[in-house]
Amino acid sequence: MQRLELIQLVSVVQQLMESLERNQIEHQKEYSLIMNNLTDKVEESFLFLALTEVQEDALRKLIGDTESAVADLFDKSADLQEKLTAIKMLLQI
């Protein structure tokens, strides 16, 4: 009976890990879309806001800093992805 319970537990954990992995991938896609959209909108706004070159540069820096922060988040996410994959591999043994 314990073996069956263990198999069921492993199955549930595998399902949860797969769900976490799917969610993480979806979040990465959403972050990319949001950042690309933000960049496009800000660059388009340069035309009608009549910003000075200094102001445009400041906005570009802000976007660049934000993109760097998101890239760092993606790096952390990739690390999490590796750990999830390792756990899934262990569960399949």
C-alpha positions as CSV (number, residue, x, y, z in Angstrom):
1,M,0.0,0.0,0.0
2,Q,2.8,2.4,0.8
3,R,4.3,2.0,-2.7
4,L,1.0,2.9,-4.3
5,E,0.7,6.0,-2.2
6,L,4.3,7.0,-3.0
7,I,3.6,6.5,-6.7
8,Q,0.5,8.7,-6.4
9,L,2.4,11.3,-4.5
10,V,5.2,11.4,-7.1
11,S,2.5,11.7,-9.8
12,V,0.9,14.7,-8.1
13,V,4.3,16.4,-7.6
14,Q,5.1,15.8,-11.3
15,Q,1.8,17.4,-12.3
16,L,2.5,20.4,-10.0
17,M,6.0,20.8,-11.4
18,E,4.7,20.7,-14.9
19,S,2.1,23.3,-14.1
20,L,4.7,25.6,-12.5
21,E,6.9,25.2,-15.5
22,R,4.1,26.1,-17.9
23,N,3.2,29.1,-15.7
24,Q,6.8,30.3,-15.7
25,I,7.1,30.1,-19.5
26,E,3.8,32.0,-19.9
27,H,5.0,34.7,-17.5
28,Q,8.3,35.1,-19.4
29,K,6.3,35.6,-22.6
30,E,4.0,38.1,-21.0
31,Y,7.0,40.1,-19.6
32,S,8.6,40.2,-23.1
33,L,5.3,41.4,-24.6
34,I,4.9,44.1,-22.0
35,M,8.4,45.4,-22.3
36,N,8.3,45.4,-26.1
37,N,5.0,47.3,-26.0
38,L,6.3,49.8,-23.5
39,T,9.4,50.5,-25.6
40,D,7.3,50.9,-28.7
41,K,4.8,53.3,-27.0
42,V,7.5,55.4,-25.5
43,E,9.4,55.7,-28.7
44,E,6.2,56.7,-30.5
45,S,5.5,59.3,-27.9
46,F,8.7,61.1,-28.7
47,L,7.0,62.4,-31.8
48,F,4.0,64.1,-30.3
49,L,5.5,65.0,-26.9
50,A,8.1,67.3,-28.5
51,L,10.7,66.2,-26.0
52,T,14.1,67.6,-26.0
53,E,17.0,65.3,-26.8
54,V,18.0,65.3,-23.1
55,Q,14.4,64.2,-22.2
56,E,14.4,61.5,-24.8
57,D,17.7,60.2,-23.5
58,A,16.4,60.2,-20.0
59,L,13.4,58.1,-21.1
60,R,15.6,55.8,-23.1
61,K,17.7,55.3,-20.0
62,L,14.6,54.6,-17.9
63,I,13.5,52.0,-20.4
64,G,17.0,50.5,-20.6
65,D,17.2,50.3,-16.8
66,T,13.8,48.6,-16.7
67,E,14.8,46.2,-19.5
68,S,18.0,45.3,-17.5
69,A,15.8,44.6,-14.4
70,V,13.6,42.4,-16.5
71,A,16.6,40.6,-17.9
72,D,17.8,40.0,-14.4
73,L,14.4,38.6,-13.6
74,F,14.6,36.3,-16.6
75,D,18.0,35.1,-15.4
76,K,16.5,34.2,-12.1
77,S,13.6,32.6,-13.9
78,A,16.0,30.5,-16.0
79,D,17.7,29.4,-12.8
80,L,14.3,28.4,-11.4
81,Q,13.6,26.6,-14.7
82,E,16.8,24.6,-14.4
83,K,15.9,23.6,-10.8
84,L,12.3,22.6,-11.9
85,T,13.8,20.5,-14.7
86,A,16.2,18.8,-12.3
87,I,13.4,18.0,-9.9
88,K,11.2,16.6,-12.7
89,M,14.1,14.4,-13.8
90,L,14.6,13.1,-10.3
91,L,10.9,12.3,-10.0
92,Q,11.0,10.2,-13.2
93,I,13.7,7.9,-11.9
